[in-house]
Structure formats: C-alpha cells, structure tokens
Amino acid sequence: MSLKPDYPFGNLPRFPGIADDLFAGRVPDDDACRKLWDKYDMFDNVRAHSRAVAAIAWDLAKMGEKKGIRINSPAVRASALLHDLAKTYCLKYAGAHAMLGASWIIRETGNYNIAQGALLHVHWPWSLPEGEAICCLPILVLYADKRVMHDSFVSLDERFEDLFVRYGHTAKSREGIALSREQAEDIEKRLSLILGANIGDKNFFNNLAARERTL
C-alpha cells in the first residue's frame, strides 16, 4: 500500500479505510461527544480530565493554525474529548482502554483520524514526525494528555511524578514511564519550536485553556 512521503506514520501500513484528507469524515461536536460519554457511562472524573485535555489540545491546534499549519482543529478537539472513552469500562472490567476506545470511536463516528488520538494517546510507538508534522492530531492529543493530572494543568515533571507513584510498581512499568516521559519532553521541545512559544511553562495553558473547560 502506497504512502505519501510526508505521512507522519512513516512506512507503516495504514489503518483500514483511513483517509489522506485530514478533513474527511464526520466530526462530532461537544454535544455529540457528551452524548457518547453518557452512552458509555463515563465516570465524572474522567469527563473532567477529558475536558482539560481537550482545552490544551484545542489551544495547540489553534496556535498551529495561526502559524499556517494545516490542522483540523475540530477533529483535534473531538479526539481529545473522546480519548478516554473506554477508560471507565476498562477500570471496571480491565482491558486496553486506548485500543478499545479507538474501536468504539470508529464504530460511532466512522472517523479514523479521530480514533488515532485515542489509540495513540498513551505512547507514540515510532520516530516522531519531523517539522510541522509534529502538529498532527494524535501527537497533539498525546501531549495534551501528558499536561493534565486528573483535571489540573501541570508540568511534565508533575504529571510523570504522579504516574510513577500510581503505576511504577515494577521495573518494567518504571522503564515504560521513563521512556514516555523522554518522548513527551521531546514533543514539547519540537512543538515549542514550531509554535514559537514556551509551552513547557507550567502556567502556559492556565490563561489560554481555562475558558474551554466546560461542556
């Protein structure tokens, strides 16, 4: 299967049915996302976390648009709002919430681009995209998720300290968290360079994103 040279996933096969066009497929608005939260019985704390992640991802997308980068901001926002769609189910019954959530999003919306944000928000498994491609939807959702602890905007240091406490119970898990932190720091540096702003500052998103935290 042929790939465009600038496709951010490199030389990997595409997900079935994925579109080249960033603006292809139905994009659910905030109300539609909230209805999906209701349908899948999302916990209130997961909803609050999702609102905060969407606020940051939305701000990053709008910043990118102002720089002339081709970004589908509504899709970024919807993906961030839905990135933990399966979190409640997996907390109750176990399972990989990123994979299950992505499959639910595809079933509900038919939009593979939005589903990528859920599938890849825990860790990006390949080399990071170069240049402006770092502003692709799944990277923005992944980074936004790493800047929100529960429903508060925090630095990467604070977020990963919390992750180590909550999930770093084995050598393997600690290694995975450390690798994820290194990747998030790399993403932060690249985004800061492309967007022309020090987004790593702990308080950077407090002024920008607070207005977007209600649904």
C-alpha positions in Angstrom: 0.0 0.0 0.0 1.5 3.3 -1.1 2.1 6.1 1.4 2.6 9.8 0.9 6.2 10.8 1.8 5.0 13.3 4.4 2.7 10.9 6.1 3.6 11.1 9.8 3.4 7.4 10.5 6.3 6.7 8.2 6.4 3.5 6.2 3.8 1.6 8.2 0.6 0.3 6.7 -2.5 2.5 7.2 -5.4 1.6 9.3 -8.2 0.1 7.1 -10.2 2.8 5.4 -8.1 5.8 6.7 -8.4 8.9 4.6 -5.5 11.0 3.3 -7.6 14.1 3.8 -7.4 15.5 7.4 -10.9 16.9 6.9 -12.6 13.7 5.8 -15.2 12.1 7.9 -17.8 13.3 10.4 -16.5 15.2 13.4 -18.7 15.1 16.5 -19.2 18.5 18.2 -19.1 18.9 22.0 -22.7 17.9 22.5 -22.2 14.7 20.4 -19.1 13.9 22.4 -21.0 14.4 25.7 -23.7 12.0 24.5 -21.1 9.4 23.8 -19.8 9.9 27.4 -23.3 9.2 28.6 -23.7 6.2 26.4 -20.5 4.6 27.7 -21.2 5.7 31.4 -18.0 7.7 31.7 -17.0 8.5 35.3 -17.3 12.2 36.2 -13.6 12.4 37.0 -12.8 11.0 33.5 -15.1 13.6 32.0 -13.3 16.4 33.9 -9.9 15.1 32.7 -11.1 14.8 29.1 -12.4 18.4 29.2 -9.0 19.7 30.4 -7.1 17.6 27.8 -9.4 18.9 25.1 -8.8 22.5 26.2 -5.0 22.1 25.8 -5.2 20.2 22.5 -7.6 22.8 21.1 -5.3 25.7 22.1 -2.3 23.9 20.5 -4.3 23.3 17.3 -5.4 26.9 17.1 -1.8 28.1 17.7 -0.7 25.9 14.8 -3.4 27.2 12.5 -2.2 30.8 13.2 1.2 29.7 12.0 -0.3 28.5 8.8 -0.1 24.7 9.6 -2.8 22.6 8.1 -4.7 21.3 11.2 -8.3 20.1 11.6 -8.9 21.8 14.9 -12.5 20.5 15.5 -11.2 16.9 14.9 -8.4 17.5 17.4 -10.9 18.7 20.0 -13.3 15.8 19.4 -10.4 13.3 19.6 -9.2 14.8 22.9 -12.7 14.8 24.3 -13.1 11.1 23.4 -9.5 9.9 24.0 -10.6 8.1 27.3 -13.9 6.9 26.1 -13.2 3.4 27.2 -11.4 4.3 30.4 -14.4 3.7 32.7 -15.1 0.3 31.1 -11.5 -0.8 31.4 -11.3 0.4 35.0 -14.3 -1.8 35.8 -13.6 -4.8 33.7 -9.9 -4.5 32.6 -8.6 -4.1 29.1 -6.5 -1.7 27.0 -8.6 1.5 27.0 -6.7 3.2 24.2 -7.4 0.3 21.8 -10.9 -0.3 22.9 -11.7 3.4 22.8 -10.4 3.8 19.3 -12.6 0.9 18.1 -15.6 2.5 19.7 -14.9 5.8 18.1 -14.6 4.2 14.7 -17.9 2.4 15.3 -19.7 5.6 16.5 -18.2 8.1 14.1 -16.6 6.3 11.2 -13.7 8.8 11.6 -10.3 7.0 11.7 -8.4 10.3 12.2 -10.3 11.0 15.4 -9.8 7.4 16.5 -6.0 7.8 16.2 -6.0 10.2 19.1 -7.5 7.6 21.4 -5.3 4.8 20.0 -2.0 6.7 20.4 -2.5 8.9 23.4 -0.5 6.8 25.8 2.6 6.4 23.7 3.7 7.1 20.2 5.4 3.9 19.1 7.5 5.2 16.2 10.0 8.0 15.5 8.4 11.4 16.0 7.2 13.3 12.9 9.6 15.9 11.6 8.9 19.6 11.2 5.3 20.8 11.1 4.0 17.2 11.0 4.7 17.2 14.8 1.4 19.1 15.0 -0.6 16.1 13.7 -3.8 15.2 15.6 -2.5 12.2 17.6 0.6 14.0 18.8 -1.4 17.0 20.0 -3.8 14.7 21.9 -0.9 12.7 23.4 1.0 15.8 24.6 -2.2 17.4 26.0 -2.9 14.3 28.0 0.6 14.5 29.5 0.0 18.1 30.6 -3.2 17.2 32.6 -3.1 15.5 36.0 -6.7 14.5 36.8 -8.3 17.8 35.8 -5.5 20.2 36.5 -3.0 21.7 34.1 0.5 20.7 35.3 4.1 20.5 34.0 5.5 17.3 32.6 7.5 16.9 35.8 4.4 16.9 37.9 2.5 14.6 35.6 5.2 12.0 35.4 5.9 12.1 39.1 2.3 11.2 39.7 2.4 8.4 37.1 5.5 6.9 38.8 3.7 6.9 42.1 0.5 5.4 40.7 1.8 3.0 38.1 5.5 2.5 38.7 5.2 -0.7 40.7 7.6 -2.9 38.6 10.9 -2.3 36.9 9.1 -2.8 33.5 6.4 -0.2 34.3 9.0 2.3 35.5 11.0 1.8 32.4 7.9 2.4 30.2 7.0 5.6 32.1 10.6 6.9 31.8 10.5 6.3 28.1 7.1 8.0 27.8 8.5 11.0 29.7 11.5 11.3 27.5 9.2 11.2 24.4 6.9 13.8 25.9 9.8 16.1 26.6 11.0 15.7 23.0 7.5 16.5 21.7 7.3 19.6 24.0 10.6 20.9 22.6 9.5 20.3 19.0 6.1 21.9 19.5 7.6 24.9 21.2 10.0 25.4 18.3 7.3 25.1 15.6 4.7 27.1 17.5 7.1 29.8 18.7 6.1 29.6 22.3 7.5 28.1 25.5 4.6 25.7 26.0 6.6 23.8 28.7 6.0 26.6 31.2 3.8 25.2 34.0 1.3 28.1 33.7 1.2 28.4 29.9 -2.1 26.8 29.5 -3.9 28.2 32.5 -4.7 31.5 30.8 -5.4 30.0 27.4 -7.4 26.9 28.2 -9.4 27.6 31.3 -12.2 29.1 29.3 -12.6 25.9 27.3 -13.0 23.5 30.3 -16.8 23.5 30.4 -19.1 21.4 28.1 
